[in-house]
Amino acid sequence: MSNARPTEAVVEQRRQDVLNYVIDRGEARIGDLASVFGVSLMTMHRDLDDLAGRRMLRKKRGLVEAFPPQTMETATRFRAGLHTAEKEAISAAAAARVRPGASVLLDDSSTLFPLARMLGEVEELTAVTNSVTIARILSLAGREVVLAGGRYRAEFDSCTGPDVLRSLSRLRTDIAFMSVTTIARGRMYHPIQDYAEIKHVMHESAERTFLLADHSKFGKTATYAHGDAAIFDVVITDDATPQHELDAIRDLGTDVEVVSPNDPVGHMRITPESEEWATAVYARRGGAE
């Protein structure tokens, strides 16, 4: 049996997996976590002390619990490392709907970071976003980017406020991709009012709108509601999302596409529905196949 110490990368990945586990359940017993992740109780305490020190979770006597959504939402760097396989699969399904020459609106959600990287491969794309991170990804890929600027918030690496809202009101894009902090029975929530208002307005700035949300977003609420899934044409999520949440969205008249994180490449395709829409958009913009 090897006594080699794990690398820092392995330890960090385990800690992200532990955080994921706790967020999904709200809380967990420390002894149970040690068993689930196959480490000693001492090692698990070290992992949890590290996460608690970064204010990713709250450690109690024999128990650990996730912070409320607002605290997690501000941890942009760490959010980007959560549920990566699901986000990649969801983003691949979304990217399959975008053709060269399209104009695309993206919000500042970390869920859309993989999508931004994929859209960097789309020729003649114009992107509108309030996210500095997404603007940077797409501009480095050589795409045209319109940054909806306003008050910069470093914890999100994005802009908010009335200037962003005014900017969005003057724009019209072919397609919008958005995510959500929490969604319960089709109703969407955000812990910060300014961002709730931006998300509420964004769907009015595009011909078609898509909500991208992995299973961890469902079944929870936050302070500010900003509409329900009925405003979206399609919700794209992964196959771990509870069936009753999917049914609630379908009851609102919104289509749901469920993807598997085990087969993200399989979703890099043009579906019949997206083919029809993309062709119509391309023709409207004076393009040709």
Buried (B, 14 or more C-beta within 10 A) or exposed (E): EEEEEEEEEEBBEBBBBBBBBBBBEEEBEBEBBBEEBEBEEEBBBBBBEBBBEEEBBBBEEEBBBBBEBEBBBBBBEBBBBBBBEBBBBBBBBBBBBBBEBBBBBBBBBBBBBBBBBBBBEBEEBBBBBBBBBBBBBBBEBEBEBBBBBBEEBEEBBBBBBEBBBEBBEEBEBBBBBBBBBBBBBBBBBBBBEBBBBBBBBBBEBBBBBBBBBBBBBBBBBBBBBBBBBEBBBBBBBBEBBEEEBBEBBBEBEBBBBBBBBEEBEEBEEBBEEBBEBBBEBBEEEEBEE
